Amino acid sequence: MSVEKYTWVKTHNQISKYLITKENSQLELIKLLKSIGITPFNDKDKKGGHNVELNEIDPFTFFCYIYKYGPEKDLNIYKKLQKK
């Protein structure tokens, strides 16, 4: 099979290269995702507790947030991310 069939490979490679440079800029990554319309970024502090705003994110979670809306919206999210 040809790599050209997998149009996401180049995009993932570029995102991965970008993420490597942001190890100490996790809030910036969260702000970037928020700026392209991805939400929410909170968690519960304990069972039944209050929402806590996230201030850390790892590369795998970054990709997870990109994919959380499903394949129908992935391309639109990639386009917004590329513009930023």
Contact map, one row per residue, 1 for C-alpha under 8 A:
111010000000000000000000000000000000000000000000000000000000000000000000000000000000
111111000000000000000000000000000000000000000000000000000000000000000000000000000000
111111101000000000000000000000000000000000000000000000000000000000000000000000000000
011111100000000000000000000000000000000000000000000000000000000000000000000000000000
111111100000000000000000000000000000000000000000000000000000000000000000000000000000
011111111000000000000000000000000000000000000000000000000000000000000000000000000000
001111111110000000000000000000000000000000000000000000000000000000000000000000000000
000001111111000000000000000000000000000000000000000000000000000000000000000000000000
001001111111100000000000000000000000000000000000000000000000000000000000000000000000
000000111111110000000000000000000000000000000000000000000000000000000000000000000000
000000111111111000000000000000000000000000000000000000000000000000000000000001000000
000000011111111100000000000000000000000000000000000000000000000000000000000000000000
000000001111111110000000000000000000000000000000000000000000000000000000000000000000
000000000111111111000000000000000000000000000000000000000000000000000000000000000000
000000000011111111100000000000000000000000000000000000000000000000000000000000000000
000000000001111111110000000000000000000000000000000000000010000000000000000000000000
000000000000111111111000000000000000000000000000000000000000000000000000000000000000
000000000000011111111100000000000000000000000000000000000000000000000000000000000000
000000000000001111111110000000000000000000000000000000000010000000000000000000000000
000000000000000111111110000000000000000000000000000000000000000000000000000000000000
000000000000000011111110000000000000000000000000000000000000000000000000000000000000
000000000000000001111111110010000000000000000000000000000000000000000000000000000000
000000000000000000111111110000000000000000000000000000000000000000000000000000000000
000000000000000000000111110000000000000000000000000000000000000000000000000000000000
000000000000000000000111111110000000000000000000000000000000000000000000000000000000
000000000000000000000111111111000000000000000000000000111100000000000000000000000000
000000000000000000000000111111100000000000000000000000111000000000000000000000000000
000000000000000000000000111111110000000000000000000000000000000000000000000000000000
000000000000000000000100111111111000000000000000000000001000010000000000000000000000
000000000000000000000000011111111100000010000000000000111000000000000000000000000000
000000000000000000000000001111111110000000000000000000000000000000000000000000000000
000000000000000000000000000111111111000000000000000000000000000000000000000000001001
000000000000000000000000000011111111111000000000000000000000000011000000000000001000
000000000000000000000000000001111111111000000000000000000000000000000000000000000000
000000000000000000000000000000111111110000000000000000000000000000000000000000000000
000000000000000000000000000000011111110000000000000000000000000000000000000010011000
000000000000000000000000000000001111111000000000000000000000000000000000000000000000
000000000000000000000000000000001111111100000000000000000000000011000000000000000000
000000000000000000000000000000001100111110000000000000000000000000000000000000000000
000000000000000000000000000000000000011111000000000000000000000000000000000000000000
000000000000000000000000000001000000001111100000000011000000000000000000000000000000
000000000000000000000000000000000000000111110000001111000000000000000000000000000000
000000000000000000000000000000000000000011111000001111000000000000000000000000000000
000000000000000000000000000000000000000001111111111100000000000000000000000000000000
000000000000000000000000000000000000000000111110111100000000000000000000000000000000
000000000000000000000000000000000000000000011111110000000000000000000000000000000000
000000000000000000000000000000000000000000011111100000000000000000000000000000000000
000000000000000000000000000000000000000000010111110000000000000000000000000000000000
000000000000000000000000000000000000000000011111111000000000000000000000000000000000
000000000000000000000000000000000000000000011101111100000000000000000000000000000000
000000000000000000000000000000000000000001111000111110000000000000000000000000000000
000000000000000000000000000000000000000001111000011111000000000000000000000000000000
000000000000000000000000000000000000000011100000001111100000000000000000000000000000
000000000000000000000000000000000000000011100000000111111000000000000000000000000000
000000000000000000000000011001000000000000000000000011111000000000000000000000000000
000000000000000000000000011001000000000000000000000001111100000000000000000000000000
000000000000000000000000011011000000000000000000000001111110110000000000000000000000
000000000000000000000000010000000000000000000000000000011111110000000000000000000000
000000000000000100100000000000000000000000000000000000001111111000000000000000000000
000000000000000000000000000000000000000000000000000000000111111100000000000000000000
000000000000000000000000000000000000000000000000000000001111111110000000000000000000
000000000000000000000000000010000000000000000000000000001111111111000000000000000000
000000000000000000000000000000000000000000000000000000000011111111100000000000000000
000000000000000000000000000000000000000000000000000000000001111111110000000000000000
000000000000000000000000000000001000010000000000000000000000111111111000000000000000
000000000000000000000000000000001000010000000000000000000000011111111000010010000000
000000000000000000000000000000000000000000000000000000000000001111111110010000000000
000000000000000000000000000000000000000000000000000000000000000111111100000000000000
000000000000000000000000000000000000000000000000000000000000000011111111110000000000
000000000000000000000000000000000000000000000000000000000000000000111111110000000000
000000000000000000000000000000000000000000000000000000000000000000101111111000000000
000000000000000000000000000000000000000000000000000000000000000000001111111000000000
000000000000000000000000000000000000000000000000000000000000000000001111111110000000
000000000000000000000000000000000000000000000000000000000000000001101111111111000000
000000000000000000000000000000000000000000000000000000000000000000000011111111100000
000000000000000000000000000000000000000000000000000000000000000000000000111111110000
000000000000000000000000000000000001000000000000000000000000000001000000111111111000
000000000010000000000000000000000000000000000000000000000000000000000000011111111100
000000000000000000000000000000000000000000000000000000000000000000000000001111111110
000000000000000000000000000000000001000000000000000000000000000000000000000111111111
000000000000000000000000000000011001000000000000000000000000000000000000000011111111
000000000000000000000000000000000000000000000000000000000000000000000000000001111111
000000000000000000000000000000000000000000000000000000000000000000000000000000111111
000000000000000000000000000000010000000000000000000000000000000000000000000000011111
